[in-house]
């Protein structure tokens, strides 16, 4: 792709149970099956996209949580899936506490963007399954 950046698509909604994860997984798989290199990022602590793709994080510390808190670069946690051209950044329940842990960290609002920018040129599409945002 020579320096081009992949398109980033975020699947988000304030209401739960509306099919965000189903949409993100099917969108990612559909794009991948059409022959495009695709990365799906599971940002939901319920890890439904991760388990829905049949991925079980075997290695502790190999999820989007470690990326967000700065323990690992995103490239180290990307895993392949059974769908051709579809890779995944898995989630775990550890992500539940990330919002609190991110408070004292520098550039906390940009951590995902910074991480994705490291590998964005490796994919034609990046699909993000966003978590349910709790009411504040």
VMD Tcl script that draws the C-alpha trace (Angstrom):
set ca {
  {0.00 0.00 0.00}
  {3.03 2.22 0.12}
  {2.31 4.72 2.88}
  {-1.44 4.95 2.36}
  {-3.50 4.90 5.50}
  {-6.39 2.53 5.98}
  {-9.88 3.80 6.54}
  {-11.02 3.68 10.15}
  {-14.65 2.82 10.85}
  {-16.04 2.98 14.38}
  {-19.25 1.17 15.28}
  {-20.75 3.05 18.22}
  {-24.09 3.70 19.87}
  {-25.01 4.97 23.34}
  {-27.65 2.28 23.77}
  {-26.76 -1.31 24.51}
  {-28.25 -4.29 22.71}
  {-28.54 -2.61 19.32}
  {-26.13 -4.87 17.46}
  {-22.87 -2.91 17.59}
  {-20.71 -5.99 17.94}
  {-22.66 -7.98 15.36}
  {-22.36 -5.07 12.95}
  {-18.62 -4.62 13.61}
  {-17.82 -8.33 13.21}
  {-19.94 -8.75 10.08}
  {-18.65 -5.52 8.55}
  {-15.04 -6.52 9.22}
  {-15.57 -10.05 7.91}
  {-17.44 -8.82 4.85}
  {-14.74 -6.33 3.94}
  {-12.05 -8.97 4.51}
  {-13.88 -11.57 2.42}
  {-14.07 -8.99 -0.38}
  {-10.27 -9.20 -0.44}
  {-9.30 -6.21 1.68}
  {-6.84 -6.44 4.57}
  {-8.90 -5.63 7.63}
  {-8.20 -5.16 11.32}
  {-10.99 -5.41 13.88}
  {-10.32 -3.79 17.26}
  {-12.49 -5.07 20.11}
  {-12.79 -2.20 22.61}
  {-15.60 -3.78 24.61}
  {-14.65 -5.38 27.96}
  {-17.30 -8.06 27.33}
  {-15.02 -9.29 24.51}
  {-17.95 -10.40 22.37}
  {-16.22 -9.60 19.07}
  {-13.17 -11.53 20.25}
  {-15.12 -14.62 21.26}
  {-17.47 -14.24 18.29}
  {-14.49 -14.67 15.99}
  {-13.45 -17.78 17.92}
  {-10.38 -16.14 19.43}
  {-9.43 -17.02 22.97}
  {-6.59 -14.92 24.32}
  {-4.12 -17.54 25.46}
  {-1.30 -15.21 26.35}
  {-1.96 -13.02 29.39}
  {-1.27 -9.40 28.67}
  {-1.96 -9.63 24.94}
  {-5.01 -7.43 24.45}
  {-6.12 -3.91 23.66}
  {-5.95 -3.15 27.39}
  {-2.15 -3.46 27.45}
  {-1.96 -1.28 24.36}
  {-4.04 1.49 25.93}
  {-2.09 1.57 29.17}
  {1.22 1.56 27.29}
  {2.55 -1.88 28.22}
  {2.70 -3.26 24.66}
  {2.69 -1.91 21.11}
  {-0.44 -2.77 19.16}
  {1.47 -4.87 16.62}
  {2.35 -7.35 19.38}
  {-1.28 -8.10 20.24}
  {-2.73 -8.47 16.74}
  {-3.91 -12.03 16.09}
  {-5.14 -13.71 12.94}
  {-8.66 -15.07 12.68}
  {-10.21 -17.91 10.71}
  {-11.51 -15.33 8.21}
  {-9.06 -14.64 5.38}
  {-7.65 -11.08 5.47}
  {-9.19 -10.37 8.91}
  {-6.96 -9.72 11.93}
  {-8.06 -8.86 15.44}
  {-6.89 -6.84 18.40}
  {-8.63 -8.83 21.15}
  {-10.24 -7.55 24.30}
  {-10.38 -8.97 27.82}
  {-12.28 -8.15 30.99}
  {-9.17 -6.22 32.12}
  {-10.40 -3.40 29.91}
  {-13.12 -2.65 32.48}
  {-10.67 -0.73 34.69}
  {-8.84 1.04 31.87}
  {-10.83 4.26 32.07}
  {-9.76 4.82 35.67}
  {-6.17 3.72 35.01}
  {-5.89 6.09 32.05}
  {-6.70 9.21 34.13}
  {-3.10 10.01 35.17}
  {-1.53 8.99 31.84}
  {-0.23 11.48 29.29}
  {-2.31 11.86 26.11}
  {-4.95 9.47 27.44}
  {-7.48 10.77 24.90}
  {-5.18 9.86 22.02}
  {-3.84 6.46 23.09}
  {-5.99 4.46 20.69}
  {-5.31 6.87 17.83}
  {-1.57 6.78 18.54}
  {-1.60 2.97 18.62}
  {-3.62 2.60 15.42}
  {-1.35 5.07 13.62}
  {1.56 2.63 14.20}
  {-0.09 -0.08 12.06}
  {-2.74 1.74 10.06}
  {-0.79 1.51 6.81}
  {-0.73 -2.30 7.14}
  {-4.51 -2.50 6.63}
  {-6.95 -1.17 4.09}
  {-9.66 -0.99 6.77}
  {-9.68 -0.75 10.55}
  {-13.05 -1.48 12.21}
  {-13.50 -0.58 15.88}
  {-16.15 -2.24 18.02}
  {-16.81 0.49 20.59}
  {-17.99 -0.22 24.12}
  {-21.30 0.83 25.59}
  {-20.77 4.23 27.16}
  {-22.16 4.35 30.68}
  {-24.30 7.31 31.67}
  {-22.35 9.82 33.74}
}
mol new
graphics top color blue
foreach p $ca { graphics top sphere $p radius 0.5 }
foreach p [lrange $ca 0 end-1] q [lrange $ca 1 end] { graphics top cylinder $p $q radius 0.2 }
display resetview
